[in-house]
Amino acid sequence: MEEHLFSGQHRHSIDEKGRLTIPVFFRELLAEDGAYITRGFDHNLMVIPKQAFITIRNRIIHMSWTDSMARSLRRLILGSAEPIEPDKMGRILIQQYLRESVGLVNEAVVVGVGEYFELWSPQSWAEQEARLLDDEANEQRYAALDLSI
């Protein structure tokens, strides 16, 4: 059975109510259970299918409360997590505090990254993409990873 993963880049507008139309294929992958939207690690948002989010949530809640990094991770991921489900038009509602936290105003870049997808402001995505296109830096960054096929 082929595993379906989120991939590719798409630009979509955000309406005045904070709704974003997500790509059809992404919608289909979320149709079964819905998803959670939460803050990401790079000034972006992450949209994670419900079952994957539950797995991550369970790992986080089993981390020690006395560990300051674990508490920080709880705040970042769980403190901003909102359940979402595409409406009949394929839109998801992004709460205002989440939009404001990453600078999403009228448009978002939707980037599939495997098991989940990310939402970026066009400006933040342009900065991220510039870093990704730095060949010399990439050679050093990724040298330790085994990407052989």
PyMOL commands that set and color helices and strands:
alter all, ss='L'
color gray80, all
select helices_A, chain A and resi 24-30+50-61+68-78+96-102+122-132+135-141
alter helices_A, ss='H'
color red, helices_A
select strands_A, chain A and resi 6-13+19-21+35-39+45-49+82-84+91-93+107-114+117-120
alter strands_A, ss='S'
color yellow, strands_A
deselect
rebuild
show_as cartoon
